[in-house]
């Protein structure tokens, strides 16, 4: 009840501000999504307990307080994901939390087209395929300045504070920050566009141990920075990490469209066994010449661990990542459906694979009804000995059913269906099936698999039905 009253008061306050400040125009937009999911063996292991059926909902509402076309403040609230019938929503109980997802100032410098944003906002490095950047694509506290030198060359620079334990506690210490600076140079020419970028992250003297070595640290949010051997309480103190990459898109040979991304990154700490470096690349060729169907062929590669990643001073050969929340391909193992996003935490466990697939998009034979069909083969690039190496701790970044070895094979098929009920309301019905063949010999005695787990994996499927309302 208190949370409901808090939300009501907040909305009255927001609307009251709009009414009292006649010079400010209020724009309201958002989305309400709800989805039922039937899933079996989503962790690729029939011996573990899965929740076979669940329904969840999410509401995002954004308020744009616009003084004029050059100045506005943005507030986006989020309720959910809410799982129907859980501790927050069982009958007679509804203590659902209202969260601030975005809160930032957005303005153009007077007399110029230079745009400045500051606050909690979406921060993403450039990407052309997969829905987002695999290194950084997430809401974060940041300042960003962007503009254009001319019609062909633009610029974007920014700084983001990703973590700060400003108030030291009994378990946390001072000087524990994770900051990153980034810069991109968007280039646009006839038929070709790309945006080379560079990002550099740096930590305070006690950050790594605060994040991962003590209770209360936000370890689950930053696992993509850890090497397999960097477990246990002692991980050293400081670290520096950098990325260099670009996206690329070419449509000069229309109706053929080529998209690609490539990035290399390296993390260096004050202990060799916490180092991590690797690369990622994808490429997709799309044909847009048909009205009833858009075929696309794609390939993705991420570097994997060698045979020494968890022994001695061996670092990691996987790309360090911050949070690529929106990156994904397919609808199951490497990606998510229209509602739920990532199904598996690829940013900490799945990196180290290659995938080849074909998608048939925008299939339409009836007005308002469209389909998509994806076939994809996935294989690991991590050394098979990774499953048996003796890591120093709990092995955050090696997980049976998620980390793929060089002889682990998956084949996935995804079918998506969308029907436009109203212009703002869309129904979704999706189905995915995953055929699994894990390296039984490699996982048989590995410390990351329990004795009860099937060492060669189990096939999995997912079926979803949902509604999406955009307003």
VEXKOLGU-821623 format. One line per field, with one value per residue (C-alpha): residue number from 1; x, y, z; residue in three letters. Coordinates in Angstrom, 3 decimals, m for minus. Layout:
REM residues N
mike = NUM / ...
x = X / ...
y = Y / ...
z = Z / ...
drenke = ALA / ...
***
This chain:
REM residues 471
mike = 1 / 2 / 3 / 4 / 5 / 6 / 7 / 8 / 9 / 10 / 11 / 12 / 13 / 14 / 15 / 16 / 17 / 18 / 19 / 20 / 21 / 22 / 23 / 24 / 25 / 26 / 27 / 28 / 29 / 30 / 31 / 32 / 33 / 34 / 35 / 36 / 37 / 38 / 39 / 40 / 41 / 42 / 43 / 44 / 45 / 46 / 47 / 48 / 49 / 50 / 51 / 52 / 53 / 54 / 55 / 56 / 57 / 58 / 59 / 60 / 61 / 62 / 63 / 64 / 65 / 66 / 67 / 68 / 69 / 70 / 71 / 72 / 73 / 74 / 75 / 76 / 77 / 78 / 79 / 80 / 81 / 82 / 83 / 84 / 85 / 86 / 87 / 88 / 89 / 90 / 91 / 92 / 93 / 94 / 95 / 96 / 97 / 98 / 99 / 100 / 101 / 102 / 103 / 104 / 105 / 106 / 107 / 108 / 109 / 110 / 111 / 112 / 113 / 114 / 115 / 116 / 117 / 118 / 119 / 120 / 121 / 122 / 123 / 124 / 125 / 126 / 127 / 128 / 129 / 130 / 131 / 132 / 133 / 134 / 135 / 136 / 137 / 138 / 139 / 140 / 141 / 142 / 143 / 144 / 145 / 146 / 147 / 148 / 149 / 150 / 151 / 152 / 153 / 154 / 155 / 156 / 157 / 158 / 159 / 160 / 161 / 162 / 163 / 164 / 165 / 166 / 167 / 168 / 169 / 170 / 171 / 172 / 173 / 174 / 175 / 176 / 177 / 178 / 179 / 180 / 181 / 182 / 183 / 184 / 185 / 186 / 187 / 188 / 189 / 190 / 191 / 192 / 193 / 194 / 195 / 196 / 197 / 198 / 199 / 200 / 201 / 202 / 203 / 204 / 205 / 206 / 207 / 208 / 209 / 210 / 211 / 212 / 213 / 214 / 215 / 216 / 217 / 218 / 219 / 220 / 221 / 222 / 223 / 224 / 225 / 226 / 227 / 228 / 229 / 230 / 231 / 232 / 233 / 234 / 235 / 236 / 237 / 238 / 239 / 240 / 241 / 242 / 243 / 244 / 245 / 246 / 247 / 248 / 249 / 250 / 251 / 252 / 253 / 254 / 255 / 256 / 257 / 258 / 259 / 260 / 261 / 262 / 263 / 264 / 265 / 266 / 267 / 268 / 269 / 270 / 271 / 272 / 273 / 274 / 275 / 276 / 277 / 278 / 279 / 280 / 281 / 282 / 283 / 284 / 285 / 286 / 287 / 288 / 289 / 290 / 291 / 292 / 293 / 294 / 295 / 296 / 297 / 298 / 299 / 300 / 301 / 302 / 303 / 304 / 305 / 306 / 307 / 308 / 309 / 310 / 311 / 312 / 313 / 314 / 315 / 316 / 317 / 318 / 319 / 320 / 321 / 322 / 323 / 324 / 325 / 326 / 327 / 328 / 329 / 330 / 331 / 332 / 333 / 334 / 335 / 336 / 337 / 338 / 339 / 340 / 341 / 342 / 343 / 344 / 345 / 346 / 347 / 348 / 349 / 350 / 351 / 352 / 353 / 354 / 355 / 356 / 357 / 358 / 359 / 360 / 361 / 362 / 363 / 364 / 365 / 366 / 367 / 368 / 369 / 370 / 371 / 372 / 373 / 374 / 375 / 376 / 377 / 378 / 379 / 380 / 381 / 382 / 383 / 384 / 385 / 386 / 387 / 388 / 389 / 390 / 391 / 392 / 393 / 394 / 395 / 396 / 397 / 398 / 399 / 400 / 401 / 402 / 403 / 404 / 405 / 406 / 407 / 408 / 409 / 410 / 411 / 412 / 413 / 414 / 415 / 416 / 417 / 418 / 419 / 420 / 421 / 422 / 423 / 424 / 425 / 426 / 427 / 428 / 429 / 430 / 431 / 432 / 433 / 434 / 435 / 436 / 437 / 438 / 439 / 440 / 441 / 442 / 443 / 444 / 445 / 446 / 447 / 448 / 449 / 450 / 451 / 452 / 453 / 454 / 455 / 456 / 457 / 458 / 459 / 460 / 461 / 462 / 463 / 464 / 465 / 466 / 467 / 468 / 469 / 470 / 471
x = 0.000 / 2.816 / 4.501 / 1.208 / 0.738 / 4.344 / 3.770 / 0.524 / 2.210 / 5.085 / 2.752 / 0.722 / 3.975 / 5.127 / 1.808 / 1.638 / 5.029 / 3.868 / 0.704 / 2.481 / 5.276 / 3.402 / 6.646 / 7.347 / 5.642 / 5.200 / 5.554 / 4.577 / 5.485 / 6.183 / 5.428 / 3.580 / 4.633 / 3.363 / 4.443 / 3.772 / 6.742 / 6.901 / 10.527 / 12.255 / 15.951 / 16.919 / 20.165 / 20.795 / 20.546 / 17.443 / 18.781 / 18.489 / 15.164 / 13.577 / 10.481 / 8.570 / 5.867 / 5.823 / 4.100 / 5.731 / 4.918 / 6.822 / 5.770 / 8.102 / 6.842 / 8.942 / 8.283 / 9.961 / 9.943 / 10.557 / 11.316 / 11.920 / 13.419 / 16.901 / 16.291 / 14.541 / 14.834 / 13.967 / 12.582 / 11.796 / 10.207 / 10.048 / 7.813 / 8.931 / 9.821 / 6.962 / 6.495 / 2.839 / 2.124 / 5.576 / 6.297 / 5.389 / 2.197 / 0.440 / m3.231 / m3.737 / m0.143 / 1.427 / 4.543 / 5.899 / 8.910 / 8.958 / 12.473 / 14.093 / 15.565 / 16.585 / 17.005 / 19.036 / 19.320 / 19.406 / 20.233 / 21.980 / 24.616 / 23.144 / 23.754 / 25.240 / 24.175 / 26.403 / 24.275 / 25.030 / 23.452 / 24.139 / 22.633 / 21.383 / 20.925 / 21.503 / 25.206 / 26.170 / 29.201 / 28.513 / 27.088 / 25.540 / 24.437 / 22.975 / 20.828 / 23.545 / 27.220 / 28.613 / 31.016 / 28.817 / 25.105 / 23.338 / 21.815 / 24.541 / 25.473 / 27.325 / 28.061 / 28.163 / 28.825 / 28.074 / 27.900 / 29.162 / 32.190 / 30.471 / 27.971 / 30.337 / 32.194 / 30.712 / 32.016 / 30.952 / 32.915 / 31.845 / 32.624 / 30.669 / 30.930 / 29.967 / 30.609 / 31.491 / 31.505 / 31.508 / 30.589 / 33.065 / 31.501 / 32.844 / 33.190 / 33.873 / 36.806 / 37.455 / 38.927 / 36.690 / 35.496 / 35.153 / 35.154 / 35.274 / 35.841 / 34.815 / 35.064 / 33.590 / 34.048 / 30.929 / 31.721 / 28.959 / 29.488 / 27.373 / 26.535 / 28.966 / 28.864 / 31.074 / 32.018 / 35.478 / 35.552 / 37.868 / 36.993 / 39.213 / 38.230 / 40.152 / 39.598 / 40.426 / 42.936 / 40.440 / 37.808 / 38.380 / 38.337 / 35.272 / 33.441 / 34.267 / 36.039 / 33.580 / 29.902 / 27.802 / 29.967 / 28.116 / 29.943 / 27.133 / 27.157 / 30.828 / 31.692 / 32.655 / 35.884 / 37.114 / 39.489 / 38.579 / 41.471 / 40.471 / 38.277 / 38.459 / 38.979 / 42.361 / 42.260 / 44.755 / 43.677 / 43.774 / 43.019 / 43.043 / 40.978 / 40.645 / 38.729 / 39.262 / 36.616 / 34.275 / 30.941 / 30.367 / 27.382 / 27.354 / 24.292 / 25.893 / 25.027 / 21.357 / 19.335 / 22.321 / 23.229 / 26.420 / 26.794 / 29.777 / 31.336 / 34.785 / 36.366 / 39.504 / 39.846 / 42.433 / 42.374 / 45.602 / 45.652 / 48.398 / 48.235 / 48.907 / 46.192 / 43.528 / 44.487 / 41.917 / 42.101 / 40.258 / 38.250 / 34.807 / 33.571 / 30.359 / 29.268 / 25.829 / 24.674 / 21.033 / 18.957 / 16.152 / 14.817 / 11.690 / 8.544 / 7.469 / 10.803 / 14.218 / 16.913 / 20.082 / 23.236 / 25.406 / 28.579 / 29.802 / 33.154 / 34.473 / 37.886 / 38.015 / 40.258 / 43.410 / 44.555 / 46.282 / 43.611 / 42.966 / 46.466 / 49.323 / 49.550 / 47.434 / 45.060 / 41.895 / 41.635 / 38.016 / 37.008 / 36.468 / 32.957 / 31.042 / 27.410 / 26.147 / 22.562 / 20.926 / 23.336 / 22.082 / 21.434 / 18.664 / 15.995 / 17.407 / 21.012 / 22.790 / 19.859 / 16.399 / 12.911 / 11.141 / 10.382 / 12.899 / 16.219 / 19.129 / 18.102 / 21.591 / 24.261 / 26.547 / 28.540 / 30.110 / 29.962 / 29.072 / 31.884 / 34.130 / 32.047 / 31.410 / 28.027 / 26.838 / 23.214 / 20.576 / 17.490 / 14.388 / 12.922 / 9.752 / 7.920 / 4.464 / 1.591 / m1.246 / m1.655 / m0.631 / 0.932 / 4.709 / 6.986 / 10.681 / 12.680 / 16.308 / 18.582 / 21.878 / 24.841 / 26.961 / 30.310 / 32.657 / 36.144 / 37.317 / 39.965 / 38.427 / 40.739 / 39.011 / 36.384 / 39.026 / 41.477 / 41.781 / 40.617 / 41.511 / 37.932 / 34.329 / 34.842 / 32.567 / 33.385 / 33.141 / 29.638 / 28.390 / 25.619 / 26.774 / 30.522 / 31.126 / 34.244 / 35.763 / 33.912 / 30.563 / 27.930 / 24.490 / 21.891 / 19.085 / 15.893 / 13.714 / 10.261 / 8.759 / 5.251 / 3.836 / 0.262 / m0.716 / m4.017 / m3.944 / m1.178 / 0.048 / m0.749 / 1.131 / 0.700 / 3.783 / 4.011 / 7.565 / 9.090 / 12.735 / 14.334 / 17.949 / 19.669 / 22.632 / 25.759 / 28.314 / 31.759 / 30.976 / 34.632 / 35.669 / 32.812 / 32.683 / 35.078 / 35.117 / 34.721 / 32.105 / 29.639 / 28.011 / 27.774 / 24.011 / 24.310 / 24.212 / 27.710 / 26.608 / 23.809 / 20.077 / 17.981 / 15.871 / 12.877 / 11.035 / 7.519 / 6.191 / 2.943 / 2.793 / 1.338 / 3.241 / 1.533 / 3.467 / 2.019
y = 0.000 / 2.397 / 1.764 / 2.373 / 5.666 / 6.624 / 6.028 / 8.018 / 10.932 / 10.852 / 10.958 / 13.804 / 15.675 / 15.154 / 16.283 / 19.171 / 20.397 / 20.311 / 22.264 / 24.923 / 25.549 / 26.771 / 27.190 / 23.477 / 21.001 / 17.483 / 14.524 / 11.055 / 7.780 / 4.229 / 0.570 / m2.153 / m5.721 / m8.993 / m12.500 / m16.125 / m18.497 / m22.278 / m23.424 / m26.759 / m27.266 / m23.660 / m24.398 / m27.374 / m29.786 / m31.838 / m32.671 / m29.060 / m27.573 / m25.321 / m23.201 / m24.654 / m21.979 / m18.355 / m15.084 / m11.706 / m8.073 / m4.807 / m1.153 / 1.637 / 5.231 / 8.138 / 11.810 / 14.428 / 17.917 / 20.111 / 23.810 / 24.079 / 22.072 / 22.591 / 21.777 / 18.999 / 16.765 / 13.066 / 10.800 / 7.142 / 4.955 / 1.166 / m1.294 / m4.899 / m7.372 / m8.622 / m12.375 / m13.237 / m14.817 / m14.347 / m12.772 / m9.346 / m10.268 / m13.161 / m12.563 / m9.824 / m8.603 / m6.123 / m4.379 / m3.790 / m1.485 / 1.577 / 2.161 / 5.091 / 3.702 / 6.972 / 10.507 / 12.967 / 16.454 / 16.779 / 20.111 / 21.716 / 24.363 / 27.749 / 28.639 / 25.229 / 21.659 / 20.294 / 18.056 / 17.449 / 14.803 / 14.283 / 11.909 / 8.311 / 7.501 / 4.827 / 4.508 / 2.443 / 2.117 / 1.894 / m1.344 / m2.417 / m6.029 / m7.872 / m5.102 / m3.404 / m3.262 / m6.363 / m4.385 / m1.550 / m1.041 / m0.237 / 2.501 / 4.267 / 7.566 / 9.516 / 12.757 / 12.670 / 15.380 / 14.798 / 16.754 / 16.992 / 18.640 / 18.527 / 16.429 / 13.445 / 13.508 / 13.600 / 13.122 / 11.695 / 11.855 / 10.949 / 9.817 / 7.347 / 6.323 / 2.672 / 1.981 / 4.047 / 2.966 / 6.571 / 5.670 / 3.149 / 0.527 / m2.250 / m4.419 / m1.753 / 0.648 / 4.106 / 4.722 / 2.129 / 3.439 / 2.135 / 4.885 / 4.776 / 7.368 / 6.800 / 8.499 / 7.706 / 9.242 / 8.603 / 8.719 / 8.827 / 8.727 / 7.681 / 4.035 / 3.557 / 4.457 / 3.487 / 4.778 / 3.849 / 4.082 / 3.829 / 3.284 / 3.198 / 2.051 / 2.519 / 1.547 / 2.986 / 1.288 / m0.989 / m1.508 / m5.122 / m6.468 / m4.401 / m5.660 / m9.334 / m10.089 / m9.047 / m9.475 / m6.688 / m5.995 / m5.736 / m8.763 / m10.023 / m6.789 / m6.928 / m10.600 / m9.816 / m8.275 / m11.381 / m14.099 / m17.677 / m17.699 / m14.372 / m15.915 / m15.981 / m12.898 / m11.722 / m10.276 / m7.468 / m3.889 / m1.897 / m2.595 / m0.762 / m1.899 / m0.570 / m1.353 / m0.388 / m1.195 / m0.057 / m0.810 / m0.799 / m0.631 / m0.565 / m0.302 / 1.071 / m2.218 / m1.980 / m4.208 / m5.936 / m4.514 / m5.497 / m4.949 / m5.769 / m5.092 / m5.778 / m4.952 / m5.900 / m5.326 / m5.935 / m5.688 / m5.448 / m5.686 / m5.749 / m9.560 / m11.513 / m14.073 / m11.345 / m10.157 / m10.614 / m9.855 / m11.009 / m9.988 / m10.158 / m9.833 / m10.279 / m9.850 / m10.044 / m9.823 / m8.876 / m8.788 / m6.191 / m6.516 / m8.532 / m7.146 / m10.422 / m11.666 / m10.345 / m13.051 / m12.494 / m14.596 / m13.931 / m15.095 / m14.280 / m15.100 / m14.470 / m15.596 / m18.327 / m19.546 / m21.520 / m24.449 / m22.314 / m19.805 / m21.147 / m22.292 / m20.322 / m16.798 / m17.583 / m14.785 / m14.956 / m14.937 / m13.794 / m10.223 / m8.177 / m6.681 / m4.283 / m4.891 / m5.528 / m5.910 / m5.563 / m7.639 / m11.013 / m13.249 / m15.800 / m16.160 / m18.510 / m19.364 / m16.225 / m13.886 / m13.308 / m12.802 / m9.479 / m9.164 / m10.883 / m9.943 / m12.260 / m15.722 / m16.699 / m14.445 / m14.422 / m11.466 / m13.560 / m17.141 / m17.548 / m15.627 / m18.050 / m19.288 / m18.948 / m19.031 / m19.308 / m18.745 / m17.600 / m15.561 / m15.131 / m11.877 / m9.918 / m12.821 / m11.506 / m12.942 / m11.355 / m7.723 / m7.140 / m10.598 / m11.107 / m14.058 / m14.690 / m17.919 / m18.401 / m21.440 / m21.246 / m23.513 / m22.659 / m24.124 / m23.231 / m21.744 / m22.495 / m25.180 / m28.506 / m28.678 / m25.633 / m27.904 / m29.840 / m27.117 / m26.272 / m22.698 / m21.011 / m20.273 / m20.768 / m20.354 / m17.392 / m17.405 / m21.120 / m22.580 / m25.931 / m25.410 / m21.884 / m21.913 / m23.767 / m25.871 / m26.372 / m29.693 / m28.478 / m28.138 / m26.547 / m26.175 / m23.697 / m22.927 / m19.901 / m19.051 / m15.633 / m14.352 / m10.850 / m9.708 / m6.035 / m5.851 / m2.062 / 0.218 / 0.458 / m3.111 / m6.143 / m9.836 / m12.093 / m15.886 / m17.304 / m20.779 / m21.867 / m25.313 / m26.115 / m29.390 / m29.876 / m32.021 / m31.169 / m32.809 / m35.673 / m36.637 / m33.082 / m32.382 / m35.890 / m35.194 / m31.396 / m29.508 / m27.226 / m30.097 / m31.935 / m35.709 / m35.508 / m33.439 / m35.057 / m34.564 / m34.241 / m31.739 / m31.882 / m30.429 / m27.417 / m25.486 / m22.256 / m21.157 / m17.664 / m15.761 / m12.068 / m8.599 / m5.357 / m1.945 / 1.170 / 4.554
z = 0.000 / 0.869 / m2.481 / m4.303 / m2.467 / m3.234 / m6.950 / m6.896 / m5.121 / m7.575 / m10.584 / m9.042 / m8.402 / m11.995 / m13.467 / m11.029 / m12.139 / m15.740 / m14.920 / m12.839 / m15.314 / m18.376 / m20.337 / m20.098 / m22.396 / m21.053 / m23.377 / m22.129 / m23.831 / m22.822 / m23.219 / m21.373 / m22.139 / m20.765 / m21.741 / m20.839 / m21.261 / m21.400 / m21.207 / m20.706 / m19.863 / m20.484 / m18.645 / m21.006 / m18.093 / m17.283 / m13.814 / m12.631 / m11.637 / m14.248 / m13.872 / m16.805 / m16.946 / m15.870 / m16.738 / m16.326 / m17.030 / m17.297 / m17.563 / m18.647 / m18.667 / m19.900 / m19.166 / m21.376 / m19.811 / m22.860 / m22.478 / m26.224 / m29.084 / m27.592 / m23.925 / m22.063 / m19.009 / m19.213 / m16.493 / m17.208 / m14.545 / m14.654 / m12.844 / m13.286 / m14.468 / m12.312 / m12.125 / m11.646 / m8.279 / m6.748 / m3.351 / m4.748 / m6.586 / m4.894 / m4.157 / m1.603 / m1.790 / m4.222 / m2.857 / m6.366 / m6.593 / m8.840 / m10.196 / m11.934 / m15.159 / m16.811 / m15.473 / m17.511 / m18.958 / m22.757 / m24.445 / m27.403 / m26.782 / m27.804 / m31.425 / m32.281 / m32.997 / m30.231 / m28.005 / m24.324 / m22.112 / m18.394 / m15.844 / m15.804 / m19.472 / m22.138 / m22.869 / m25.910 / m28.120 / m31.895 / m33.327 / m36.624 / m36.032 / m33.054 / m31.616 / m29.570 / m28.687 / m26.985 / m24.737 / m23.455 / m24.026 / m20.781 / m18.620 / m16.624 / m14.993 / m17.681 / m19.488 / m23.291 / m25.882 / m29.554 / m32.757 / m36.321 / m37.926 / m41.329 / m43.273 / m43.328 / m39.999 / m36.521 / m32.984 / m29.635 / m26.381 / m22.888 / m19.372 / m17.274 / m13.637 / m13.548 / m9.869 / m6.804 / m3.187 / m1.997 / 1.594 / 2.958 / 5.208 / 7.360 / 4.261 / 1.628 / 1.453 / 0.086 / m3.380 / m5.001 / m8.344 / m11.882 / m14.499 / m18.277 / m20.978 / m24.578 / m27.953 / m31.367 / m34.819 / m36.928 / m40.663 / m43.270 / m47.016 / m49.992 / m49.391 / m46.487 / m42.798 / m39.859 / m36.417 / m35.113 / m31.313 / m28.339 / m24.687 / m21.619 / m18.136 / m14.937 / m11.312 / m7.936 / m5.680 / m3.905 / m6.577 / m7.607 / m4.088 / m3.211 / m6.284 / m6.051 / m2.797 / m0.117 / 0.641 / m0.754 / m3.800 / m7.146 / m8.542 / m10.763 / m12.766 / m13.706 / m14.220 / m17.807 / m16.508 / m14.672 / m15.832 / m14.771 / m12.315 / m10.765 / m8.089 / m4.345 / m2.197 / m3.505 / m7.002 / m6.655 / m6.370 / m9.582 / m13.228 / m16.538 / m19.507 / m23.035 / m26.228 / m29.851 / m32.436 / m35.160 / m36.702 / m40.475 / m42.799 / m46.608 / m48.849 / m52.014 / m53.728 / m52.797 / m52.406 / m50.755 / m47.326 / m45.497 / m41.741 / m39.538 / m36.124 / m34.721 / m31.360 / m29.442 / m25.713 / m22.990 / m19.199 / m17.222 / m13.432 / m10.842 / m10.914 / m14.104 / m13.432 / m13.534 / m17.037 / m19.774 / m23.498 / m26.596 / m29.594 / m31.138 / m34.699 / m36.629 / m40.235 / m41.852 / m45.465 / m46.021 / m49.209 / m49.151 / m52.701 / m51.870 / m50.288 / m48.700 / m47.306 / m46.180 / m46.032 / m43.979 / m43.651 / m40.569 / m38.836 / m35.312 / m33.677 / m30.165 / m28.946 / m26.286 / m23.491 / m24.192 / m22.046 / m19.405 / m18.492 / m15.002 / m14.075 / m12.574 / m13.951 / m16.982 / m17.927 / m19.972 / m23.778 / m23.793 / m24.610 / m21.439 / m21.418 / m19.201 / m20.118 / m23.631 / m22.487 / m25.892 / m27.998 / m29.183 / m32.187 / m32.518 / m29.882 / m27.259 / m26.434 / m27.716 / m27.511 / m26.244 / m27.502 / m28.022 / m24.283 / m22.066 / m23.660 / m22.852 / m21.668 / m20.521 / m18.990 / m22.013 / m20.728 / m17.957 / m19.215 / m22.888 / m24.616 / m26.455 / m29.396 / m33.110 / m34.801 / m38.396 / m39.295 / m41.725 / m40.890 / m43.005 / m41.712 / m42.322 / m43.982 / m44.770 / m46.812 / m44.837 / m43.801 / m40.207 / m39.762 / m40.086 / m39.370 / m38.869 / m39.115 / m37.992 / m38.339 / m36.455 / m35.666 / m32.610 / m31.517 / m28.676 / m29.027 / m25.472 / m25.006 / m23.955 / m20.932 / m19.458 / m17.882 / m15.941 / m14.975 / m11.309 / m10.837 / m7.556 / m6.520 / m7.472 / m11.195 / m11.914 / m15.606 / m16.359 / m16.188 / m17.406 / m19.928 / m20.741 / m21.388 / m24.674 / m25.310 / m28.766 / m29.244 / m27.876 / m30.611 / m30.624 / m33.368 / m32.868 / m34.753 / m33.939 / m35.250 / m34.492 / m35.272 / m34.842 / m35.408 / m35.312 / m33.413 / m33.335 / m34.525 / m30.925 / m29.816 / m31.148 / m30.287 / m30.287 / m30.517 / m30.608 / m30.519 / m30.176 / m30.051 / m29.209 / m30.096 / m27.746 / m28.064 / m25.381 / m25.183 / m22.813 / m22.267 / m21.429 / m19.000 / m17.450 / m14.585 / m14.752 / m11.495 / m13.077 / m13.574 / m10.689 / m10.668 / m11.280 / m14.444 / m17.868 / m19.262 / m22.902 / m22.252 / m22.869 / m25.666 / m24.767 / m26.058 / m25.353 / m26.338 / m25.587 / m26.065 / m25.325 / m25.908 / m26.400 / m26.096 / m27.080 / m26.197
drenke = UNK / UNK / UNK / UNK / UNK / UNK / UNK / UNK / UNK / UNK / UNK / UNK / UNK / UNK / UNK / UNK / UNK / UNK / UNK / UNK / UNK / UNK / UNK / UNK / UNK / UNK / UNK / UNK / UNK / UNK / UNK / UNK / UNK / UNK / UNK / UNK / UNK / UNK / UNK / UNK / UNK / UNK / UNK / UNK / UNK / UNK / UNK / UNK / UNK / UNK / UNK / UNK / UNK / UNK / UNK / UNK / UNK / UNK / UNK / UNK / UNK / UNK / UNK / UNK / UNK / UNK / UNK / UNK / UNK / UNK / UNK / UNK / UNK / UNK / UNK / UNK / UNK / UNK / UNK / UNK / UNK / UNK / UNK / UNK / UNK / UNK / UNK / UNK / UNK / UNK / UNK / UNK / UNK / UNK / UNK / UNK / UNK / UNK / UNK / UNK / UNK / UNK / UNK / UNK / UNK / UNK / UNK / UNK / UNK / UNK / UNK / UNK / UNK / UNK / UNK / UNK / UNK / UNK / UNK / UNK / UNK / UNK / UNK / UNK / UNK / UNK / UNK / UNK / UNK / UNK / UNK / UNK / UNK / UNK / UNK / UNK / UNK / UNK / UNK / UNK / UNK / UNK / UNK / UNK / UNK / UNK / UNK / UNK / UNK / UNK / UNK / UNK / UNK / UNK / UNK / UNK / UNK / UNK / UNK / UNK / UNK / UNK / UNK / UNK / UNK / UNK / UNK / UNK / UNK / UNK / UNK / UNK / UNK / UNK / UNK / UNK / UNK / UNK / UNK / UNK / UNK / UNK / UNK / UNK / UNK / UNK / UNK / UNK / UNK / UNK / UNK / UNK / UNK / UNK / UNK / UNK / UNK / UNK / UNK / UNK / UNK / UNK / UNK / UNK / UNK / UNK / UNK / UNK / UNK / UNK / UNK / UNK / UNK / UNK / UNK / UNK / UNK / UNK / UNK / UNK / UNK / UNK / UNK / UNK / UNK / UNK / UNK / UNK / UNK / UNK / UNK / UNK / UNK / UNK / UNK / UNK / UNK / UNK / UNK / UNK / UNK / UNK / UNK / UNK / UNK / UNK / UNK / UNK / UNK / UNK / UNK / UNK / UNK / UNK / UNK / UNK / UNK / UNK / UNK / UNK / UNK / UNK / UNK / UNK / UNK / UNK / UNK / UNK / UNK / UNK / UNK / UNK / UNK / UNK / UNK / UNK / UNK / UNK / UNK / UNK / UNK / UNK / UNK / UNK / UNK / UNK / UNK / UNK / UNK / UNK / UNK / UNK / UNK / UNK / UNK / UNK / UNK / UNK / UNK / UNK / UNK / UNK / UNK / UNK / UNK / UNK / UNK / UNK / UNK / UNK / UNK / UNK / UNK / UNK / UNK / UNK / UNK / UNK / UNK / UNK / UNK / UNK / UNK / UNK / UNK / UNK / UNK / UNK / UNK / UNK / UNK / UNK / UNK / UNK / UNK / UNK / UNK / UNK / UNK / UNK / UNK / UNK / UNK / UNK / UNK / UNK / UNK / UNK / UNK / UNK / UNK / UNK / UNK / UNK / UNK / UNK / UNK / UNK / UNK / UNK / UNK / UNK / UNK / UNK / UNK / UNK / UNK / UNK / UNK / UNK / UNK / UNK / UNK / UNK / UNK / UNK / UNK / UNK / UNK / UNK / UNK / UNK / UNK / UNK / UNK / UNK / UNK / UNK / UNK / UNK / UNK / UNK / UNK / UNK / UNK / UNK / UNK / UNK / UNK / UNK / UNK / UNK / UNK / UNK / UNK / UNK / UNK / UNK / UNK / UNK / UNK / UNK / UNK / UNK / UNK / UNK / UNK / UNK / UNK / UNK / UNK / UNK / UNK / UNK / UNK / UNK / UNK / UNK / UNK / UNK / UNK / UNK / UNK / UNK / UNK / UNK / UNK / UNK / UNK / UNK / UNK / UNK / UNK / UNK / UNK / UNK / UNK / UNK / UNK / UNK / UNK / UNK / UNK / UNK / UNK / UNK / UNK / UNK / UNK / UNK / UNK / UNK / UNK / UNK / UNK / UNK / UNK / UNK / UNK / UNK / UNK
***
